[in-house]
Amino acid sequence: AQTTYPCPPAGSSTPLTDTLIRVPIVTGTNSLCLLLRRDSATGSQRAPVARSYAGREWEQSAGLFAKTGSGVSVDCSGGAVT
């Protein structure tokens, strides 16, 4: 089942362990929400997956997780990232 998470307050994070998630768009005009994937072994290496800012739809980030076969599937349609 899909779990919905709000974007956490500025300066904080919400670790996600679910494999199927949904995060609504960020509606504030001066707001930014980043979805990052981190190395669970080290906890320090982070790579951007998607972002929403200033009331805009989610956008998939360029880089490793934008590639086919990366192990990450991102759907930025429908007013949320899944």
Residue pairs with C-beta under 8 A, 6 or more apart in sequence:
1 20
2 20
2 21
2 22
2 82
3 18
3 20
3 21
3 22
4 21
4 22
4 23
4 24
4 80
5 14
5 16
5 21
5 22
5 23
6 23
6 24
7 23
7 24
7 26
7 31
7 33
7 52
8 14
20 82
21 82
22 80
22 81
22 82
23 33
23 35
23 52
23 58
23 80
23 81
24 79
24 80
25 52
25 55
25 56
25 57
25 58
25 79
25 80
26 32
26 33
26 52
26 53
26 54
26 55
26 56
27 55
28 54
28 55
29 54
29 55
30 54
31 53
31 54
31 55
32 51
32 52
32 53
32 54
33 51
33 52
33 53
34 48
34 50
34 51
35 48
35 49
35 50
35 51
35 58
35 74
35 81
36 46
36 47
36 48
36 49
37 46
37 47
37 49
37 65
37 72
38 44
38 45
38 46
38 47
39 45
39 46
47 63
47 64
47 65
48 61
48 63
48 65
49 60
49 61
49 65
49 72
49 74
50 58
50 59
50 60
50 61
50 74
50 76
50 81
51 58
51 59
51 61
52 58
52 59
52 81
57 76
57 77
57 79
58 76
58 80
58 81
59 76
60 66
60 74
60 76
64 70
65 72
65 74
74 81
74 82
75 81
75 82
